[in-house]
Amino acid sequence: MRFYNTLTRSVVPFEPLSPGRVGLYTCGPTVYNYAHIGNFRAYLFEDILRRVLKHGGYAVTQVMNLTDVDDKTIRGARAAGVPLDAFTRPFKEAFFEDLKTLSIEPAEHYPEATAHIPDMIGLIQILMDKGYAYQSDDGSVYFSIARFPAYGRLVRLDKTALRPGARVSHDEYEKENLADFALWKAWDPDDGDVAWDSPWGRGRPGWHIECSAMSMKYLGPTFDIHTGGIDNAFPHHEDEMAQSEAATGKPFARYWLHCAHLIVDGRKMSKSLGNFYTLRDLTARGYSGREIRYVLLSAHYRQPLNFTFEALQSARSTLVRLDEFRLRLTRHAEGRAGAASDRPAWLESYRSRFFGSLEDDLGMPEALAALFQLVATGNRALDSGEWTPAEAHAVLDLLAEMDTVLAVLAPSAAAEADADVQALVAQREEARRRKDWAEADRIRSLLAEKGWAVQDTPQGPQLRRLI
């Protein structure tokens, strides 16, 4: 496998620290609101990475943090007039619901920042003892970037304009704010009751120290891959790397993978522009998690993704065609259980192109091209009667293997239909059992009005979306 490493600015072979095992840290949500589709572009890229690694035979230990204490969550809790946990808990629950909607595999660990304050205090103390951190007059503790010469290595900062002693206390800031950053923030009245005791007085951790402490607790001082959106590279990931390596004297993450921005209709997503969407906004418009997942994974992760509603409609059409292809294969292969020896040699070329593309820096567009060429070839072969039932069965097996990464091929349309649609299907089946064909036809028409076609098969009714 090969990945583009932000640290080296090149595509390099992937060699894990431990043979057959991968430690993966993926920056998770700040739970002050519902995650938006830009966030989920990153989480989808990380899900594809995880699935490709697993398909390649690696045992993956993934850690995704939940940032439940920072500037944004505290402001939100104060504005709502509720304790911090009461404010963040609904957004945590919604996040996990959204992951299921998008068929994102769960990580092995979801550490919450508020549950790891002692780990952060311990890491800050090490930085103090080693001389990389200092306490300011107001009681806050800062990391001194001047005392760590490698600072700026990840994003290749020009430090000639550095003003020694300048500080920034905000969790998020721009590159122009090249200054010492807060590890521990002394309690401020604006923090309300959000504070913990520490050797430096009551206060709370800075955002950046949270990820360092939690990643090292679950993956060790050095691990394989750290990921996130490109907007996290600075300051967040740069600060993470600096404080972690200063504390341990060891490399932090060996590979850094960042996905590009998501834009909407060619413009930056913004509430002021009216083009800001959460996942729930899209499902409320009738789009399924499967359709949204397809759009979010379809572009290469290092290229900007232009999200449009036309792309969602196109995804719906594409998935309908894929469903119809799978249904044709299923009918042709019916009653013919395949065996490993049944896989024809010509099919291996599609498999190698698909997975070879993904193992070359997650080349999703090339992988999808291989899939669609297989579909086009398959439809022609089914039309002409070239394929045997065993060959159709082998193609179904390959589609199932491809779907261990894509997770958009196997889900049935029925799984996407809402309760009302499924209830109509059940009513139609009851009408057919009574041989009330007029009622069955009436319900079929109702389903069509709702955008669904129903096909009767020996395995029962099958739904598919109408384009």
C-alpha positions in Angstrom: 0.0 0.0 0.0 1.0 3.6 -0.6 -0.3 6.8 0.9 0.4 10.5 0.6 2.2 11.6 3.8 1.7 15.3 4.5 4.9 15.1 6.6 7.1 14.2 3.6 4.9 15.8 0.8 5.1 12.5 -1.1 3.3 9.2 -1.8 5.3 6.6 0.1 5.0 2.9 0.8 3.1 2.1 4.0 5.1 0.1 6.6 3.4 -0.3 10.0 5.3 -0.3 13.2 4.1 -3.8 14.0 3.6 -6.3 11.2 0.0 -6.9 10.5 -1.3 -4.2 12.9 -2.2 -0.5 12.4 -2.7 2.2 15.0 -5.0 4.8 13.6 -6.0 8.1 15.2 -8.8 10.1 13.6 -9.8 13.5 14.8 -13.5 13.3 15.9 -16.2 15.9 16.4 -16.4 18.9 18.7 -19.8 18.2 20.1 -21.3 21.6 20.3 -23.7 21.1 17.4 -24.7 18.4 14.9 -21.9 17.4 12.6 -22.2 18.9 9.1 -21.4 17.3 5.7 -17.9 18.8 5.6 -17.2 16.9 8.8 -18.6 13.7 7.3 -16.4 14.1 4.2 -13.5 13.6 6.6 -15.1 10.8 8.5 -16.0 9.0 5.3 -12.4 9.3 4.0 -11.2 7.8 7.3 -13.7 5.0 7.0 -12.5 4.1 3.5 -8.9 4.1 4.8 -9.9 1.8 7.7 -11.7 -0.6 5.4 -8.9 -0.7 2.8 -6.4 -1.5 5.6 -8.6 -4.2 6.9 -9.1 -5.7 3.4 -5.3 -5.7 3.1 -5.1 -8.0 6.1 -4.3 -5.5 8.8 -5.8 -5.5 12.3 -6.8 -1.9 12.9 -7.1 -0.2 16.2 -8.8 3.1 15.6 -9.2 5.9 18.1 -11.6 8.8 17.5 -11.8 11.5 20.1 -14.9 13.4 21.2 -14.0 17.0 22.0 -16.5 17.8 24.8 -14.6 20.6 26.4 -13.2 23.6 24.5 -14.1 27.2 23.7 -17.2 26.2 21.6 -18.7 23.7 23.9 -18.3 26.0 26.9 -19.9 28.9 25.1 -22.8 26.7 24.0 -23.4 25.3 27.5 -23.4 28.8 29.0 -25.8 30.2 26.3 -28.1 27.2 26.9 -27.9 27.6 30.7 -27.1 23.9 31.3 -24.1 22.0 32.6 -21.5 21.1 30.1 -22.3 17.3 30.0 -26.0 18.0 29.6 -25.2 20.3 26.6 -22.8 17.9 24.8 -24.5 14.6 25.5 -27.3 15.0 22.9 -24.8 15.9 20.2 -22.6 12.8 21.1 -25.7 10.6 20.7 -26.6 12.2 17.4 -23.1 11.7 16.1 -23.3 8.0 16.7 -26.7 7.9 15.0 -25.3 9.7 12.0 -22.3 7.3 11.8 -24.9 4.4 11.5 -26.8 6.3 8.8 -23.7 6.6 6.7 -22.6 3.0 7.4 -19.3 4.2 8.9 -17.7 1.4 10.9 -17.3 2.1 14.6 -13.8 2.8 15.9 -12.4 0.7 18.7 -12.2 3.6 21.1 -14.1 6.9 21.4 -12.4 8.7 24.3 -14.1 11.8 25.7 -11.9 14.7 26.6 -13.6 15.3 29.9 -12.9 11.7 31.0 -9.1 12.1 30.4 -8.2 15.3 32.3 -5.7 13.5 34.6 -3.9 12.2 31.5 -3.6 15.7 30.1 -2.4 17.1 33.4 0.3 14.4 33.5 1.5 15.2 30.0 1.6 19.0 30.7 3.6 18.3 33.8 6.2 16.4 31.7 6.5 19.4 29.4 6.9 21.7 32.4 9.6 19.4 33.8 11.5 19.3 30.5 11.4 23.1 30.1 9.1 23.1 27.0 6.2 24.8 28.9 5.9 27.7 31.3 3.2 29.3 33.4 2.1 32.8 32.6 1.1 35.5 35.1 -2.6 34.7 34.8 -1.9 31.0 35.8 -2.3 29.5 32.3 0.4 27.2 31.0 1.8 27.6 27.5 4.0 25.6 25.2 7.1 27.5 24.1 7.6 27.0 20.3 10.9 28.7 20.5 12.3 25.9 22.7 11.2 23.3 20.2 13.2 23.9 17.0 11.2 21.3 14.9 8.0 23.3 15.4 6.4 24.0 12.0 7.8 20.8 10.3 4.4 19.3 9.5 3.0 22.3 7.5 6.4 23.9 6.8 5.9 27.2 8.5 8.2 30.1 7.9 9.3 31.0 11.4 11.4 34.1 10.5 8.5 36.3 11.6 8.2 34.6 15.0 7.9 37.0 17.9 9.4 35.3 21.0 7.0 35.3 23.9 3.8 36.0 21.9 0.9 33.9 23.0 -2.5 32.7 21.7 -5.1 31.3 24.1 -7.8 30.5 21.6 -8.1 26.8 20.6 -8.3 27.7 16.9 -6.3 30.3 15.1 -4.7 31.1 11.8 -1.1 30.6 10.6 -0.4 34.3 11.2 -0.8 33.7 14.9 2.6 31.9 15.1 2.8 32.0 18.9 3.0 30.0 22.0 -0.2 28.0 22.5 -2.2 27.2 25.7 -1.8 23.8 27.3 -3.8 24.7 30.4 -6.1 27.6 30.6 -6.6 29.2 34.0 -10.2 29.5 35.1 -12.1 32.5 33.7 -15.5 33.7 34.8 -16.7 32.9 31.3 -16.0 29.2 31.9 -18.7 29.1 34.6 -18.4 25.8 36.5 -16.2 24.1 33.9 -12.9 23.7 35.7 -10.6 21.0 37.2 -7.9 21.2 39.9 -4.3 21.1 38.7 -0.8 21.9 39.9 -1.2 25.3 38.3 -4.5 26.1 39.8 -8.1 25.5 38.6 -8.7 25.6 34.9 -9.2 23.4 31.9 -7.1 21.9 29.1 -6.4 23.5 25.8 -7.8 21.7 22.7 -4.5 20.5 21.3 -3.3 18.7 24.5 -6.4 16.6 24.5 -5.6 14.7 21.4 -2.0 14.1 22.3 -2.9 12.7 25.7 -5.7 10.5 24.4 -3.9 9.2 21.3 -0.8 8.2 23.4 -2.9 6.6 26.0 -4.6 4.2 23.6 -1.9 3.8 20.8 1.4 4.6 22.6 3.9 7.4 22.1 4.4 6.5 18.5 1.7 5.1 16.2 1.1 4.6 12.5 -1.4 7.0 11.0 -3.0 10.3 12.1 -5.7 11.7 9.9 -8.1 14.6 9.7 -9.3 17.4 7.4 -6.7 19.7 5.9 -8.0 22.5 8.1 -6.7 20.6 11.1 -3.1 20.5 9.9 -2.5 23.9 11.5 -2.7 24.7 14.2 -4.1 21.5 15.7 -1.9 18.8 14.2 1.2 20.9 14.2 0.7 21.6 17.9 -0.1 18.0 18.7 3.1 16.8 17.1 5.2 19.4 18.8 4.0 18.8 22.3 4.0 15.0 21.9 7.5 14.7 20.5 8.8 17.3 23.1 7.3 15.2 25.9 8.5 11.7 24.7 11.5 12.4 22.6 10.1 10.0 20.0 8.3 10.4 16.7 4.6 11.0 17.1 2.6 9.7 14.1 4.6 8.2 11.2 2.1 9.0 8.5 -0.2 12.0 8.3 -3.2 11.9 5.9 -5.4 14.9 5.3 -8.5 15.2 3.2 -9.3 18.3 1.2 -12.2 20.7 1.9 -15.8 20.1 0.9 -17.5 23.0 -0.9 -21.1 23.4 -1.8 -22.1 24.6 -5.3 -18.5 25.8 -5.8 -18.5 27.9 -2.7 -17.3 27.5 0.9 -20.0 26.1 3.1 -21.4 28.8 5.3 -24.6 29.5 7.2 -24.5 33.1 6.0 -24.6 31.8 2.4 -27.5 29.4 3.1 -25.5 26.4 1.9 -24.7 24.9 5.3 -26.1 21.3 5.7 -26.0 18.7 8.4 -26.6 15.1 7.6 -30.0 15.5 9.1 -30.9 18.3 6.8 -30.3 16.0 3.8 -32.2 13.0 5.2 -35.1 15.3 5.9 -35.1 16.1 2.2 -35.6 12.4 1.4 -32.0 11.4 0.7 -30.8 8.2 2.1 -27.6 7.6 4.0 -26.5 5.3 1.2 -26.9 8.1 -1.4 -25.1 10.6 0.7 -22.3 8.2 1.5 -21.8 7.6 -2.3 -21.4 11.3 -3.0 -19.0 11.8 -0.1 -16.7 8.9 -1.1 -16.8 9.4 -4.9 -14.0 12.0 -5.2 -10.3 11.4 -4.3 -9.8 12.4 -0.7 -7.0 14.9 -1.5 -9.2 16.7 -4.1 -11.8 19.3 -3.1 -15.3 17.8 -3.2 -18.0 20.0 -4.7 -21.3 18.9 -3.1 -24.5 19.6 -5.0 -28.0 18.3 -5.0 -27.5 17.4 -8.6 -24.8 15.0 -7.4 -27.2 13.5 -4.9 -29.7 12.9 -7.7 -27.0 11.4 -9.8 -26.0 9.1 -6.9 -29.6 8.0 -6.6 -29.6 7.1 -10.3 -26.3 5.3 -10.1 -27.3 3.2 -7.2 -30.6 2.2 -8.9 -28.5 1.0 -11.9 -26.2 -0.9 -9.5 -29.2 -2.5 -7.8 -30.7 -3.5 -11.1 -27.4 -5.1 -12.1 -27.2 -7.1 -8.9 -30.8 -8.2 -9.3 -30.1 -9.4 -12.8 -27.1 -11.3 -11.5 -29.1 -12.8 -8.6 -31.8 -14.1 -10.9 -29.3 -15.5 -13.4 -27.2 -17.2 -10.7 -30.3 -18.5 -8.8 -29.8 -22.0 -7.5 -26.2 -22.1 -8.5 -23.9 -22.0 -5.4 -20.5 -20.9 -6.5 -17.1 -22.1 -5.5 -13.7 -20.6 -5.4 -12.8 -22.5 -8.6 -15.7 -20.9 -10.4 -14.1 -17.4 -10.5 -13.2 -16.9 -14.2 -9.7 -15.5 -15.0 -11.1 -12.5 -16.7 -12.9 -11.4 -13.5 -9.6 -11.2 -11.6 -8.5 -8.2 -13.7 -11.5 -6.1 -12.4 -10.7 -7.2 -8.9 -7.0 -6.2 -9.1 -7.8 -2.9 -10.7 -10.4 -2.0 -8.1 -8.3 -2.9 -5.0 -5.0 -1.9 -6.6 -6.4 1.6 -7.1 -7.5 1.8 -3.5 -4.2 0.6 -2.2 -2.5 3.3 -4.2 -3.4 6.3 -2.0 -7.1 5.5 -1.9 -7.6 6.0 -5.6 -11.4 5.9 -5.4 -12.2 7.4 -8.9 -10.1 4.7 -10.5 -11.7 2.0 -8.4 -15.2 3.2 -9.3 -14.2 3.2 -13.0 -13.2 -0.4 -12.7 -16.6 -1.2 -11.0 -18.6 0.6 -13.7 -16.7 -1.1 -16.5 -17.6 -4.4 -14.9 -21.2 -3.4 -14.8 -21.2 -2.3 -18.5 -19.5 -5.6 -19.5 -21.9 -7.6 -17.3 -25.1 -6.1 -18.7 -23.9 -6.8 -22.2 -23.0 -10.4 -21.3 -26.4 -10.9 -19.6 -28.2 -9.5 -22.6 -26.4 -11.9 -25.0 -26.5 -14.9 -22.7 -22.7 -15.2 -22.5 -22.4 -15.7 -18.8 -23.1 -19.0 -17.1 -25.0 -19.0 -13.8 -21.6 -19.8 -12.1 -20.0 -16.7 -13.6 -22.9 -14.5 -12.5 -22.4 -16.0 -9.0 -18.7 -15.2 -9.1 -19.5 -11.6 -10.1 -21.9 -11.3 -7.1 -19.1 -12.5 -4.9 -16.8 -9.9 -6.2 -19.3 -7.1 -5.7 -19.7 -8.3 -2.1 -16.0 -8.1 -1.7 -15.9 -4.6 -3.2 -18.6 -3.6 -0.8 -16.5 -4.4 2.2 -14.9 -1.0 1.3 -17.7 0.9 -0.5 -20.6 -0.1 1.7 -23.1 1.1 -0.8 -23.7 -2.0 -3.0 -25.2 -4.5 -0.6 -27.9 -2.6 1.3 -31.3 -3.4 -0.1 -33.7 -0.6 -1.1 -36.1 -1.9 1.5 -33.6 -1.0 4.2 -33.7 2.6 3.0 -37.5 2.9 2.7 -39.3 4.6 5.5 -41.9 2.9 7.7 -44.8 4.1 5.6 -43.4 2.5 2.5 -42.6 -0.7 4.2 -46.1 -0.8 5.7 -47.5 -0.4 2.2 -45.4 -3.3 1.0 -46.7 -5.5 3.8 -50.3 -4.5 2.9 -49.8 -5.3 -0.7 -48.4 -8.7 0.2 -51.5 -9.4 2.3 -53.7 -8.3 -0.6 -51.8 -10.7 -2.9 -52.3 -13.5 -0.4 -56.1 -12.9 -0.5 -55.8 -12.7 -4.3 -57.2 -9.2 -4.2 -55.3 -8.1 -7.3 -57.1 -4.7 -7.6 -56.0 -3.7 -4.1 -52.4 -5.0 -4.9 -52.3 -2.8 -8.0 -53.7 0.2 -6.1 -50.9 -0.1 -3.6 -48.3 -0.6 -6.3 -49.5 2.8 -7.7 -49.2 4.4 -4.3 -45.6 3.1 -4.0 -44.8 4.6 -7.4 -46.1 8.0 -6.3 -43.7 7.8 -3.3 -40.8 7.0 -5.7 -40.6 3.2 -5.3 -41.1 0.3 -7.7 -41.9 -3.2 -6.2 -40.9 -6.4 -8.0 -42.2 -9.8 -7.0 -39.5 -12.5 -6.7 -39.4 -16.0 -5.3 -37.6 -14.5 -2.3 -40.4 -12.0 -1.7 -41.1 -8.4 -2.8 -38.0 -6.3 -3.7 -38.1 -2.5 -3.7 -36.1 -0.3 -5.9 -36.1 3.5 -6.2 -37.5 5.1 -9.3 -35.2 7.5 -10.9 
